[in-house]
Amino acid sequence: MGIQAPAEVKFSIIHEAIRKDNNQLNIGYMCEVAGVSRSGYYAWVAAADKRNARDEQDKNDFLQILEAYKFRGYAKGARSIYMRLLHLDPPVRMNIKKIRRLMHKYGLFCPIRKANPYRRIAAALKTSNYAPNIVNRDFVSRGPRKVLLTDISYLFFKTGRCYLSTILDACTHEILAYKVSLSLMVDFVLETVDSLIAEHGAELDNTAIIHSDQGAHYSSYAFIQKLRDAQFVQSMSRRGNCWDNAPQESFFGHMKDEIADIIASCVSFNDVLIAVDDWMDYYNKDRYQWDLLKLSPAEFNQYLHTGVYPLPSYEGKKN
């Protein structure tokens, strides 16, 4: 005999029934029907004050979680919330298990990564000029501004489709340059390289590697010449092997998880530009990453150059 429910739920039902004026049942009988012990029920009643205090604390902690979740308007999972709380002044240290428990308790959910249904662009401009895979999945050991990953992704808005070209520092995960275009012509990929040179040329030298897939844009004569003129080293993934450009693929996946709906609601191309600009700024400066010592890409790059960790008295670097 017994009701299929957690013990606390059963105790609460019994307690409510006893408080009713027309109740004819005694505690022992109701505990027997519910499949719980009388001692357990009395212990639950005695702990009411502690339980209420815990619930009140949970509410206060959840308000902090909710504030972190809403920061800059982008949904976050438990780990991103944990890192955002560390960046508050003063920092808030909250166990990730607790964050997940409170998110579940109050019905707060983060969108789950979706598989990317879009593959490589058509080979209309392809040549046979394929560069060797110099990077060979060694994205970090050369340090910042040495391995730069690039790729193109589709963005869909209310009245059409556009294309995003990015260049990502494989070591710091920073987006160093990006361009959004209504056309897939090779020009906007060349403009992305021009933007990289304009914004970060002083940080780059002739050992910097530009790594891409074997797509039409990157095997085109114009792109190859652009890299030669800038004295960059060109590297390409093996054919059909997304893992050779994994950090860049991961970046597009996270970006679409977080702003695909925002972009889909954009009426004009200009609206898309505004949405992308805002998210790129958020990503580089305020979107903290677990593998970057709980720092944002820009913070991590600064840390690598100065050796000064920006989160005071933080022991989480060991975790």
N, C-alpha and C positions, 0 to 999 in steps of 0.2 A: 504494500500500500504506500501511497505517497504521490504528491504532485510533482511533475517534471518542471522544476524551476530552481534557480539558485536559492540557497538557504536564506539569504538576506531578503529576497522577494517574499518568501513564505512568512518570515518573521513579520514583515511589514503588513502583509494581508491579515495575519492573526491579530496584530496590534490594532489595526483599524477596526476589525470586527468586534474586538472587546470593548472598544470605546463607544460603540453604538448603543443607544438606550434600549433597543429591543433585542439585544443579543441574549440568546438562551443557552449558548454553548460555553463550556468551561475550557480553560487553557489546555488542560491535559488532553481532552478529546480532540481539540483542533490541532495540537502538535502531532498527535497520533495519525490523524487523517493526512496531515501535510508531510509526514515522514521526517519530522525533526524532533529533537529532544526538548523537554521543558527547560533543562538547564541552559541549553543553547539559546533558547528564546529569552530567558531572564538575563543572560550575559549580553545579548544583543540590546535589550532595553537599557541595561546599566551603562552601556557604552554610547548612549545617544549623544551625550555632550561631545565626546571625542569625535564621533562620526560627523556631527554638525560642524565642528571646528575644521575637520578634514575637508568637508565639502566646501566650506567657505574659502579655505586655502586653495582648493582646486579651482574655484571660480576666479580668484585673484591671479593665480598662475596662468589660467587660460586667457585672461585678458592680455597678459604680456605676450603669450603665444599668438593670439589673434592680431595684435599690433605688429609683431614681426612678420606674420603671414601676409599681411596687407601692405607691407613696406613697398613703396613705389608702385603699388598696384599689380604686382605679379605674384601668382600663387606659388607656394613653396611647400616642400616636403619637410619631414621632421629634422633631417640633417641641416637643411638650409635655414630652418627656424633656429636651430641650435647655434649655428654660426652667426646669424643675425643678432641673437641675444648677446653673444660675446662682444659684438661691436657696439653695444649701447654704452653710454657713459653715465654712471658706472656700468661695467659689464655684468650681465646676468648669467649665472651658470646653472643650467637646468639639465638634468639627466635626460638623454635621448629617449629612454624607455618611458620616462614620465611624460615627455612631450607627446609621444605616440599614444600613451594611455589617455591623456586628456583630449587629444584630437579625436580619438575614437569615442570617448565619453560624450563629447559635445558635438559630434557629427561634422568635424572639419576634415575635409579630404583634399588631397593634391591630385591633379590630373596625372594619369599613368602614361608613360612613354608609349607612343604608337609607332608601329613599323612604318618606315618611309616607303610609299608605293612608287616613288619616282626614281628611275634609274638614270644612267648616264645619257647625256644629250646625243642627238643624232650625229653621225659622222660625216656630215656634209662638207666640212672644211678639213677633214683629216688628211694628214700626210704620213709618210713613213718615217718621219723624224722623231723617233722615240729616244728619250734620254735614259741612261741607266738608273737603277734604283739605288742611289748613293745613300739615302737615309736608312733604308733597310729596317724600318720600325725603331730605329734608335732616335727617339724624339727629344730626349732630355740631356744626355751626357755632354753634348757640345755647349750647353748653356744658353742663356737668353739671346735672342736676335741672331741665332745661327741656323736654325731649321724653321723655315716659314712655310706653312701649309696653305694651299689655296684650292678653291673649288667653287662650283656654281650650284645654286638651288632655286627652285620655283617658289613663287609667292602668289597666292590667288586672292584677289579682292572682288568686290561686288560686280564691277564692270569689266573685269579682265584678268590678265595674268602678267606678272613681271618677273624679273630675274635678279638674284642677289649674288654678287661676286665678293668673296672675302679673302683676306690673308691673315692667318692666325699664327702667332708665335707658339711653336709646339712645346717649348719649355715653360712659359708663363701662362699659356692659354689666352693671352690678350689678342683681341682683334685689332690689328695694326692699321688695316685699311679695308674699306668696303665701298661698293658701288651698287646702286639699284638701277635697273634699266628696263624699259619696255621692249627692248630688242635683244635678240641673242647674238647680234653681230659681235665680232671679236673686239670691237673698239672698247666696250665697257670693261673688258678684262684687262686691256692695256692701260686704261684709265685707273684701274685699281692699283697697278704697279706704280703708275705715276704718283698716285696719292700716297703710297707707301714711302716712296723716295722723298716726297715733299714733307711728310710728317716725321719720318724716322731715319732719313738719310744719314744723319750724323752718327747714328748708332749702328750703322751697317758697314760692312767692308766686303772685299772680294772673296771672303770665305763663306758668306751667307748663302744658304741653299734655298731655292724656291722649289718646293715639292708639290706635285699635282698628280692626278690620274692621267690616263692617256687620251683624254677627251680632245675633241676637235680644236678647241681654242688653244690648248696648251701644246699641241703638236703643230700648230700653224706657224708659217714662216714669220709672221708679224710678231708673235709672242716670243719665239726663239730669239729673234733679233733684238727685241726689247730687253730681254735678260742679258744678252751679250753686251749691249750698249751700257747697261747699268753695272756690268761686271759681276752679276750674280751667277752662281752655279745652279744648273738645272738638274732636277731629279724627278723621276716618275715612278709611280706605283707599277707593280706588275699588272698585266691585263686582267680586268675583272676582279681584282683583289682589294676590297674596301678596307681590309685591315691595315694595308700599307699606308692609309691616310686616315687612320681611326680617330685621332683627336678632332680632325676637321668634320668628319661624318657625325661624331658625337655632338659637336657644337650645333650643327644644323638640326639634329634631332631635338635637343633641349630647347632651342629657339622656337621651333614650330610647336612644341608642346605648350610653351608659355604664351606665344602671341599669335598663333595661327587663327584663333577666333577673332582677335582684335583686327588683324589684317583682313580677314574675310568680311568684316563689317565696314571696312573702308570703302567710301563711295568713289574716291578719285585716287589717281596715282600720287598726288601730292599728300593725301592723307596717309598713304602707305609710307612715304618718305619720313613723315613726322613720327609715325609709330616705330619704324625701324631705327631712326636716330635716337629716340628715347630709350629703346630697349638696349641698343648697343652701349649707350652711356651707362645704363644700369648694369649691364653685364660686366663691363670692364672695371667699374668702380665699386659696385655694391652687391654683386652676385657672388657670394663667397663659395669656395669649392673645398671639399673635404681633403682632396689630394694636394691642395696648395696650402697646407697647414692652416686651414680654416680662414684663409684670406681671399680677397678678390684678386683677379689677375693683375690689376695695377698695383695693389698692395704687395703682392708676391714679388713682382718685378723690382719694386723699391727695396724690399727686404733682401733680395739677392744681391743688390748693388751696395747696400749700406750695412747689412748685417744686423740692423735694428728691427726687432720684432715689434709690430705696432700694438699688440694686445698686451696690456700690462699684467704682470703676475699670473700669466696663463700657463698651466701645466699640461694643457690638452695636446701639446705638440708631441707628447710621448704616446698618446692614444692612437 
